[in-house]
Amino acid sequence: MAEPSVIKGGATLAVIAAVCTAMVAFTYRLTGERIAANEQAWLERSLQPALSGLFFDSGVSESKLTVPAPHDLPGSGEAAIYRVYSAEAPVAALFVVSARDGYAGAIRLLVGVDVDGVVTGVHVLAHRETPGLGDRAETSRSDWVRQFDGRSFGDPRIENWKIRRDGGDFDQLTGASVTSRAIVKAVRETLQYFEANAAAVFSAADDDEGTQ
């Protein structure tokens, strides 16, 4: 039969272990909530630049639509669409897409399109383009992407959705024609997708449902 001191010691260790486990779980929950909140705040700030001049009363990232591959949006993986509303009426959709044919790889883009199919803003989220050349597509380095603001699928006509060097209507980044072509093409493809799927984009009932 175990000595009382051994039993008492074992019980004490069990209590200490239980307390430590509870503390770790509590700390993890608090840390997890804080991390999730920080990620949500970062996402909201990242989406805002593509909604210039629009009034909406919903959270920018509250209504997310995931579009599984294959699809007609730029990029080969799944795409994300964030819908924003005013008084429950759709205002705009924010497309997170990838221009696959950048100079140094895919260029992650955020393309805002209002309910009428007009571009509200384009924002470069991630890229590996050449410093001093292709990286000037970033809004912090130049206003080059602002030339897409106010454009739509019919403005210019589809055949003119190219850089000027190729006979189109859009300026290119000096010394970075490959980067410029990739972004122009990605914005055009996003508008084409919206033109064909606008009703589905705003009518999808569940955040994890997608359109094709």
N, C-alpha and C positions, 0 to 999 in steps of 0.2 A: 504494500500500500504506500502511495506517495506521501512524502513528508508534507505537513501543512505549509511549510515555508516554500516548498517547490510549487505547490498548487497556487499559493498566493502570488508567487513570482510569475507563474504562467498567466494567471488572470490579469496581472498588471500589464504584462507585455501585450496581451490580447487587447486590453483597453487602449493602450498607447497606439497599437497598430490601427485600431478602428478609428481613433481620433485623427491620426495622420492621414489615413485614407480619405476620411471625410473632408479634411482640410485641403488635400490635393484636389479632390473632386470639386470643392467649392471654388478654389483658386482657378481651376481649369475653366469652370463655367463662367466666372467673372472675366477671365482673360479672353475666352472665346467670344463672349458678348462684346467686349471692347474691340477685339479684332474685327468682328463682323460689322460693328458700327463704323469703324474707321474705313473699312473697305467700301461700305455703302456711301459714306461721305465722299470718298475719293471718286467713286463712280458717278455720283451726282455732279461733282465739279467737272469731271471729264466730259460729261454729256452736255453740259450747259452751253459751251461755245457754239454748238451747232443749232441752237434755238434762238439766235439773235432776233430781237424785235417781236417775238411771239408772246402772247399772254396765255398762261395756263395755270391751273390751280391743283394739278395732281403732282405727285412726286415724279421726278424725271425717270427714275428707275423702278417705279412701282409695278408697271405692267410690261412684263418681258415676254416676248414671243421667240421661241427657239425654232429655227428652220433647219431641219436635218438635211444632210447631203444625200443625194445630189439635188441641186437646185440651180436656179438661173441667176443667182446673185454672184458677185465677184468672190472668188475663193473656192477652195475645194472641200473645206471642212464645214461643220455646221455654222450657221450665221445667227446673230442675235438681233432682234428688233425691239426697241423700247418705244412704247406708245405713250403719248402725253395727251391730256384732256383738259377741257375747260367746261365746268358744269356738266361733266360726263359726256360732253360732245368731243369727238376726236379733233385734235389740233395738228399734230404732226407725228411722224415716225422717225426714229433714229436708227439707222442701219450700221451695225458693226461688221465690216466686210474686209476682205483682203485683196489688194491689187497684186496679183500673182507674179507679174512680169516686171517688177522693179529691177534696177540695175544690180543690186546686191541681194535680191531676194524679195519676199513678199512685203508689202507695205500695208500695215493695219490702218484702216480708215474708219472714221465716223462720218456718216453722211446723213444730214437732216433734211427731211422732205415734208413740206406741209400738206394738209389734207387736199389741196388743189394740185399737188404734184410739182410744187416749186421748191427749189433747193433753198434751205434756210441757213445752211452752213456746212462746211467741210473741215474736218480736223484730223490731223495725222496723229495717231495714237502710238504707233511703234514702227520702226524701220531700221535698216542697216545701210542706208544710202551714204554716198561719199561726203565726208565733212567739207563744208564750204561750197558744195555743188548741190547734190540731191537733197541734203538735209535742209535746204532753204525752203522746202515745202512745208516745214513746221511754221505754225503761226507766230511762234516766238522769234523767228529769224527773218520772215518776210510776210507780205500780205498776198503772196501769189495765189493761195487757195481762195482768196476772197472773190476772185473773178467768177467763181461758180455761184455765188449768192444771187438769188433771183432768177436763175436759169431753170429751164424745165426740159422735158423730153422733146418738145417742139420748138424750143428756143435755145440754141439754133436747131435747124433741121438735123436729123440723125446723121446725114452724110457730112455735116460740118462739126461733129463732135470729135475734133482732132486738133492737134497743135497747128499753129500757122505754117510751120515748116512742111507739114503734110497737107496743106491746103485747107485747114480748118479755121475755126474762129478763136482758138485759145492760145494765149501767150505761153511760151515755154520758159522753164528755168534755164538761164544761160549756162551752157556746158552740161546740162542734164536733161537731154531730150528723152532718154529712155525712162527716167523717173516721171517726167511730165506726161509722156504718152500713157504710162501705166495708170496714173491717177485720173487723167481725163477719161480713159476707157472705163475705169471702175465706177466713176460717177455716172457715166452714161448707162452702164449696165444696171446700176442701182435704180435709176429713173425708169428704165425699161421694165424692170421687175415691178416697181410700184405701179406703173401704168397698167400692167396686166393683173396685179393682185391686190390693189388698194382695198377692195371690199373685204377680202379675206384677211388682210393685215389687221384691220380694225374690228372685225367681227369675231375673230377667234375667241372662244369663251375662256379657255384655260391657258395659263401662262406657259405650260409645258407642251402645248399643241403647236404645230407648225404648218406652214403652207408649203407648197411645192413649187 
